[in-house]
Amino acid sequence: MATFKVTKGTPVAFRDSAYPATYPSPYEGELFYNSSSGAFQFVGLGAGSWATGGNLNTGRKPDSGSDGTQTAAIVAGGYSGAGVAVVEKYNGSTWTEVGDLNEARYAGATFGTSSSAIHTGGHPYTGKTESWDNSSWTEVGDLNTARREIGRAGASNTSGLVAGGYIATGYQAIVETWNGTSWTEVADLNTARSGLSGTGIVTAALVAAGDTPPRTVNTEVWNGSSWTEVNNLNTGRFYAGTTGLSSTNALLFGGLAAPGVTANTESWNGTSWTELNNLATARESMGGAGSGGSSALASGGNPITAATEEWSFAHPLKTIDVS
């Protein structure tokens, strides 16, 4: 009597096209046969990378003077040999100049969206605040403490906060919240600093990095009433860019580290920082925007540039080669 061997293993999916590679994919880690290419393929783990986006019309270092999402961002003010009042909006491919700020300045902070934003603070030392309604800027209530190089968080022109900064007498831990009408001082940061990066909303924010001095890896989270120190960055720096809308899913990129400008990118998952792929061009004092760690925008920066980079996550499709 003949003896037959039993074939064991896991069935391989048969498809007439590749699985989607957009992030997040429910097929991550799956092996399948692609009949259209006649090859076995594997859906790799999600990975992020930077790609070239449309250039700003005015090259500058916006510092933290930007916010929004990767496809709907705003950059206000900045430095290009002197402070500028220029404002530009991004639609996912190109930047368009819109209404200028009332006061030219740099090292200020912008929070909100491309259609509803606040720009406040900056150099020369100012507490001036302007509100954007998708058409023009209107001067509203000043900060209680005029300062520059401040971190920001906020979802619109009626709700946000700024933290830290620098005044003539030194580094600051001051935090103020905005309610659409006025600024209110709330609990200070645990670590005074300037050039810090911030993200989130008025009741759930994150700040990281900054100059204390020296460059710091310190990270703090805000729960609406107090700041708590959490796990540090891997690379200490200041003047780094960040995404702007989440305190639990964020990206921090570039900045001034030791010994100089860095392209290093790190993601925050609500618990810890992880190093990821670098910016194509190392720079500091750039504009940062994005909805989370899987979608970000880096624009302008120092050395003075108009360059924009877009961060996205995808799943690499790997072809199995048995030759």
C-alpha positions in Angstrom: 0.0 0.0 0.0 1.3 3.4 -0.9 2.1 5.9 1.9 1.2 9.5 1.4 2.8 12.4 3.2 0.5 14.9 4.9 1.1 18.5 3.9 0.9 20.9 6.8 1.0 24.6 7.2 -1.0 27.8 7.0 -3.1 28.5 3.8 -1.8 31.5 1.8 -4.4 34.0 0.6 -4.8 34.2 -3.2 -5.5 37.7 -4.6 -5.6 39.2 -8.1 -3.9 42.4 -6.8 -1.8 43.5 -3.9 -3.2 44.2 -0.4 -3.5 47.9 0.4 -0.3 49.4 1.7 -1.8 52.4 3.4 -1.4 52.8 7.1 -2.8 51.2 9.2 -3.4 48.0 7.3 -5.4 45.1 8.8 -3.2 42.8 6.7 0.1 43.7 8.4 2.3 40.6 8.6 0.3 38.6 6.1 1.8 36.5 3.3 -0.3 36.2 0.1 0.0 35.2 -3.6 -0.5 38.0 -6.1 -1.8 36.5 -9.3 -1.4 39.7 -11.2 2.4 39.7 -10.6 2.8 36.0 -10.2 4.6 36.4 -7.0 4.3 35.8 -3.3 4.2 39.0 -1.3 4.4 40.0 2.3 2.8 43.1 4.0 5.6 44.6 6.1 5.3 46.4 9.4 4.2 50.0 9.2 7.1 52.5 8.7 7.3 56.2 8.5 9.3 58.4 6.1 9.7 62.0 5.0 9.0 63.1 1.4 9.3 66.4 -0.4 6.3 68.7 -0.3 5.6 72.1 -1.9 8.0 75.0 -1.0 6.9 78.0 1.0 6.6 81.2 -1.0 8.8 83.0 1.6 11.8 81.1 3.0 12.0 81.7 6.7 12.3 80.1 10.1 8.7 80.1 11.5 9.8 78.7 14.9 6.5 77.4 16.5 4.5 79.8 14.3 2.5 77.1 12.5 -0.1 74.5 13.1 -2.9 72.5 11.4 -2.8 69.2 9.5 -0.6 67.9 6.8 -3.1 68.8 4.1 -4.5 72.0 5.7 -1.7 73.9 7.5 -0.9 77.5 8.3 2.4 79.3 8.9 2.4 82.8 10.4 5.3 85.2 10.8 8.9 84.1 11.2 12.4 85.3 10.5 14.0 85.9 7.1 16.7 88.4 7.8 14.1 90.3 9.9 10.8 89.5 11.4 8.0 89.1 8.8 4.2 89.4 8.9 3.7 86.9 6.0 1.1 84.2 6.4 0.7 81.1 4.2 -1.7 78.2 4.0 -1.0 74.7 2.7 -3.5 72.5 0.9 -1.5 69.3 0.8 0.6 70.3 -2.2 1.1 74.1 -2.5 1.4 77.1 -0.2 -0.7 80.2 -0.8 -0.2 83.7 0.7 -3.2 84.9 2.7 -3.8 87.9 5.0 -0.7 89.2 6.8 -0.3 89.5 10.6 -0.9 93.0 11.9 2.6 93.0 13.4 5.7 91.5 11.9 7.5 89.2 14.4 9.3 85.9 14.9 9.7 83.3 17.6 6.0 83.5 18.3 3.5 80.6 18.6 0.5 79.5 16.5 -2.1 77.1 17.5 -5.4 75.9 16.0 -6.2 75.1 12.4 -5.7 76.7 9.0 -9.1 78.3 9.2 -9.3 79.1 13.0 -6.0 80.0 14.7 -4.2 82.2 17.3 -0.7 83.7 16.9 0.8 85.1 20.0 4.0 86.3 21.6 7.4 86.6 19.8 10.3 88.9 19.3 10.7 91.7 20.0 9.3 90.6 23.4 5.6 90.9 23.0 2.4 89.6 24.4 0.4 90.7 21.4 -2.2 88.1 20.3 -3.9 87.9 16.9 -6.9 85.8 16.0 -7.4 84.2 12.5 -10.9 83.6 11.1 -9.9 82.2 7.7 -10.0 85.7 6.2 -8.0 88.2 8.3 -6.2 88.6 11.6 -7.7 90.6 14.5 -5.9 91.8 17.5 -7.3 90.4 20.7 -6.2 90.2 24.4 -2.5 90.2 25.2 -0.6 87.6 27.1 -0.1 88.4 30.7 3.6 87.8 30.3 5.2 89.1 27.1 7.8 86.5 25.8 9.2 84.6 22.9 10.2 81.0 22.0 7.1 79.5 23.6 5.5 76.1 23.2 1.9 75.8 22.1 -1.2 73.6 22.1 -4.8 74.3 21.0 -7.6 73.3 18.6 -9.0 76.7 17.4 -8.9 80.4 17.9 -11.1 80.0 21.0 -9.2 77.4 23.0 -5.5 76.8 23.6 -2.4 77.3 25.8 1.2 78.5 25.6 4.0 77.4 27.9 7.5 78.4 28.9 9.5 80.9 26.8 12.1 83.5 27.3 12.1 87.1 28.6 15.0 89.5 29.2 15.5 88.2 32.8 15.7 84.5 31.8 13.9 81.2 31.0 10.2 80.9 32.0 7.9 78.1 33.3 4.8 80.3 32.9 1.7 78.7 31.4 -1.3 80.6 30.1 -4.6 79.3 28.7 -6.8 81.1 26.1 -10.6 81.0 26.2 -11.4 83.0 23.1 -11.4 86.3 25.0 -8.5 86.5 27.5 -5.5 84.7 28.9 -5.3 83.1 32.3 -2.2 82.0 34.2 -2.4 78.4 35.3 0.1 75.9 36.9 3.7 76.4 35.8 5.8 73.8 34.0 8.1 71.8 36.3 11.1 72.8 34.2 11.5 76.4 33.0 12.7 76.6 29.4 12.5 78.3 26.0 12.5 77.0 22.5 10.3 74.1 23.6 7.9 72.1 21.5 4.2 71.6 22.3 1.2 69.7 21.0 -2.4 68.8 22.1 -5.4 70.7 23.3 -6.1 73.0 26.3 -7.1 70.1 28.6 -4.5 67.5 27.4 -1.2 68.9 26.2 2.4 67.7 25.9 5.6 69.8 25.9 9.1 68.4 25.2 12.7 69.5 24.6 13.8 73.1 25.0 16.8 75.2 26.3 17.1 75.3 30.1 20.1 75.6 29.5 21.5 73.2 28.4 19.4 71.4 25.8 16.9 69.2 27.6 15.2 65.8 27.0 12.5 66.6 29.6 8.9 65.8 28.6 5.8 66.9 30.5 2.1 66.3 30.1 -0.8 68.5 31.1 -4.2 67.1 32.3 -6.0 70.4 32.5 -4.8 71.3 36.0 -1.2 70.2 36.5 2.0 69.1 34.7 3.6 65.7 35.2 7.1 64.7 34.1 7.1 61.6 31.9 9.6 59.6 29.9 12.4 61.7 28.3 13.2 62.2 24.6 16.1 60.2 23.3 17.9 63.3 22.0 18.0 66.6 23.9 17.4 69.7 21.7 15.5 72.9 21.3 13.7 74.7 18.4 12.3 71.4 17.2 9.1 71.0 15.1 6.1 69.0 16.3 2.7 67.9 15.2 0.0 70.0 16.8 -3.2 68.3 17.8 -2.5 65.2 20.0 -0.8 64.7 23.4 -0.7 60.9 23.0 0.2 60.5 19.4 2.8 63.0 18.2 6.0 63.5 16.3 9.0 65.7 17.2 11.6 66.5 14.5 14.8 68.5 13.9 16.1 71.1 16.2 19.4 72.2 17.7 21.1 69.3 19.4 24.7 68.7 20.3 26.9 69.4 18.4 24.5 71.2 16.0 21.4 71.1 13.9 19.8 67.6 13.7 17.4 65.8 11.4 16.4 63.3 14.1 12.7 62.4 14.3 11.0 60.8 17.3 7.4 59.6 17.9 5.4 59.7 21.1 2.8 57.1 21.8 1.5 58.5 25.1 4.2 56.6 27.1 7.6 56.8 25.5 9.6 58.2 22.6 10.9 56.1 19.7 13.5 57.2 17.1 12.4 56.9 13.5 13.6 57.9 10.1 15.3 61.4 9.9 14.3 64.5 8.0 15.9 64.7 4.6 17.4 68.0 5.6 18.6 68.8 9.1 17.2 72.1 10.3 15.8 74.0 13.3 13.2 76.6 14.0 10.8 75.1 11.4 7.1 75.2 11.3 5.4 72.0 12.5 1.9 70.7 11.8 0.0 67.4 11.7 -2.8 65.4 13.2 -0.6 62.7 14.8 2.5 60.5 14.6 1.5 59.1 11.3 0.9 62.5 9.5 3.1 65.5 9.9 4.5 68.6 8.0 7.8 70.3 8.5 8.2 73.7 6.7 10.9 76.3 6.4 13.6 76.5 9.1 17.2 77.5 9.7 19.5 77.5 7.7 16.8 79.8 6.1 14.9 77.6 3.7 11.5 77.4 1.9 11.6 73.6 1.9 8.7 71.5 3.1 8.7 67.8 4.0 5.7 65.6 4.5 5.7 62.6 6.9 3.6 59.6 6.3 3.3 56.0 7.4 2.9 53.1 5.0 3.3 49.3 4.9 6.1 48.1 2.5 5.0 45.3 0.2 7.9 42.9 0.0 8.1 40.3 -2.8 9.4 36.9 -1.7 12.4 35.9 -3.7 13.3 32.2 -3.5 16.0 32.2 -6.2 
